[in-house]
Amino acid sequence: MLRVENLSVKVGEKYVLRNVNLRIPEGEVHVLFGPNGSGKSSLIMSILGFPAYQVVSGRILFKGVDITDTPTNERVKLGLGVSFQNPPAIRGVKLADVLRHISPSVDGIEERIFKIAERIKFPSDFLNRDVNLGFSGGEIKKSEILQVLVQEPDLVILDEPDSGVDVENLQIIGEAVNELLKDRTALIITHMGYILHYVDADEAHVLIDGTIACSGSPIRILGQILREGYGWCKKCPKVRGIG
């Protein structure tokens, strides 16, 4: 579904990714760990094709198609769906209108939107409010998840779905995400891995200083991070495979 091959990326004169290799087969859920500033968000922006992220070498393939030089809107049309960690508030644009626009089907869309909102306990009256305007942290997260659910992408990318969320909302969001990802392909970016209490993942990767340092079992890698922090990866950046 997604292959990132020897990808090096610069923003201005600064390298933010170096020789990143990542492969996510169809139907698998992968997790990307990493400390702040490690390049996690840069990888998302590069996969999406944001112009500020200049690919110096390597390539990105999605569903077998080389999208390295493809515009962002075309990548989304191919089936990329992303929920952002800190999405903006958009004054004058109703959330319901966005949901109707991004839905791949028109028939029964209103009913689908309400059912999904109910599933993640997102207040239905918020659908007619401006996107994220006056939303709490938990409501913004649910709004992002709702948009991805309605979009039905082939590859779901979730940027820090567990950050800044209280315990109650984390469970709601985590269970909704787990249901969303059944039989889907996904990449979940997380710093502390709380979402893994609710989501079944197939493989995990650790991004350190702009490169993949190791890959392996999500639970084992998370346990190692919780015990020793990310310092253990910095000590052995060439390690591949934590059983």
Phi, psi and omega in degrees: 000313179225130174229124174248119188241116174047045187277122172239133187225141175241148167242111189067236178258003185258129173285129177249341175222142179225116174050049180281129175237126183211133179227122179240105179292157179300135177086000180256150175251120179247152180242137177244112176266164174166146177291169177300137178082009183278343180114009182299310180294327178296323179294318178299311182297325179290319178298323179282342178084030177295132189302329182293342184261099187271118178284118180272321178204162181090185181206164179236126178241133179234120183055036178084358182257131177286111182252014185307322182249015182277136178301154183304314183298327179287327177295320179294319179298330178289342177124022175270132177229132186228136166251128185269154179292316183231072180289152181281158167278139183238100182290134177090359179240117182282140180301318180301322179294321177298315182298318178296323184289322186270350180292134180288344179233151182262321184297126176069019185296321182299316180295319179299315181300313181294322180295317179293318178300319179295321181298321181262011178056045176264124184304125184297331180290342178287343180297331181261017175258161176298143186305116174065004183282114181078009178283147172284173179301316179294322180292325177295317178300315180295323178299317179295315179298319179301316180297319179292319179300317181291325183291330181054057181284162176283326176236121180260127175243120181246116182265107177051057181293346183254005182273138176067023182244135179289169187301316182297312181290330178298319179295316180298312181294316181299315180292323178293319178296317180300320178292319179302321189273358177298125180064021177240167176256136185208155171232118179252123178263128182211149179268313184250349172081017180301328184298337182289350173292342185237339186250133176273117181245150183270323183207152179235153178226150177242124179259120180232126177051041173082011178217155178285118182271324180200162179218154178163207182297126180303315183292318180294317180294317178299316178300319179295319179295316181294327180282318190237358184074188182278356180300327182297329178284325180293333180287331183223067186294351181262002181295135175232117173098100171251099187322000000 
